[in-house]
Amino acid sequence: MHELSLTQGVIEICESSAGGRRVTAVVLLVGELSSVVPEALEFCFEACSKGTLLEGARLIIERIPARGKCHDCSNEFHLRSYYNSCPSCGGHQVAIISGEELRVKEMEVD
Amino acid sequence: MCTVCGCSPENQHHDHDHDHDHDHDHEHHEHGHSHSHGETKNARKIAVETDILSKNNRLARENRNLFFRKGVFVLNLVSSPGSGKTSILERTLHDLRQKLRFAVIEGDQQTDNDAVRIAATGVPVRQINTGAGCHLDAHMVSHAFESFNLEELDILLIENVGNLVCPASFDLGENHKVVVLSVTEGEDKPLKYPAMFHNADVMLLNKVDLLPYVDFDAEKCKEMARQVNPDILIFDVSSKTGEGMSDWYEWLAAGIRQG
């Protein structure tokens, strides 16, 4: 349940950028490979935001597709997990291009 | 309040009484910088663009810089509960403590049982109890090593909370993550918990003395680990019989030499 620590991080980041204003919405970027369960983030967000500038804010989670690039044939493809091999040549040396993101993208304030 | 990281005494973890007499530099302060879209100060939308783990990553970077300056080789041992992390540490400390200067940080939700086992080897140890927490983070570790004189250490071994999911996301400032998997577990753990095996540099396949008695295909397991992480270095070991431990020890010694 590391979503709890992550949510506390989100609240800290947003409060430090909000200038004391009430936050009405937060947009997170969450990569498909980031080991984060969006529903758990939502659950923790509701609990952790109480009594903060983010209380009652909408949490919007944008999922970032995981993409890999094959080291052997340079093919770029959608990764479903860290262990997907290249669908073109079968190679296992795959560089992760995207999908590990865990970012606060933006927020709306009053 | 801690002047390094701003933590309060009510912080969710606790390890020991500390006097906050830090001997290390802290490079304050890498806040996520935000700016308003639009020209007015009443703009409703604020671009934040900050990694959620940025605070942990900053503290981990500070730990890493300090370890590097002091010449301490640091490993973060991760696994599911019961794979034998503590037994591997005990054996390693028993066999090498005359040659190398060790310290250990033990992470568990509750109890200091593991720290008591490590203390029995004569090596300095600190226990972190995370309470409800499922992983160690860079901040907890930075306080736990305050009591060690890093100048007098070759190697710091950090035993993380037994959990193959959450500790994968939290950098502690270590040189390497070492994942332990025992042959009494499922051989497909690397595929079930790919983030951890992807992020680890080394895998210790423990309890290999039990291979004749269990349905565990070691080669298939290693193949799956390499599927997730083609560069992972794998040692077959038994902390009970000592089988394979010498290769692990050589790797440790080489890591210390390389700094």
Interface residues (C-beta under 8 A of the other chain):
Chain A: M1 H2 L4 S5 L6 G9 V10 E12 I13 C14 S16 S17 A18 T24 L28 L33 S34 S35 S81 Y82 Y83 S85 H92 Q93 L102 R103 V104 K105 E106 M107 E108 V109 D110
Chain B: H31 G32 S34 R44 K45 I46 A47 V48 E49 T50 D51 I52 L53 S54 K55 N56 A132 G133 C134 H135 D137 V165 C166 A168 S169 F170 P190 L191 P194 A195 F197 H198 M224 R226 Q227 V228 N229 P230
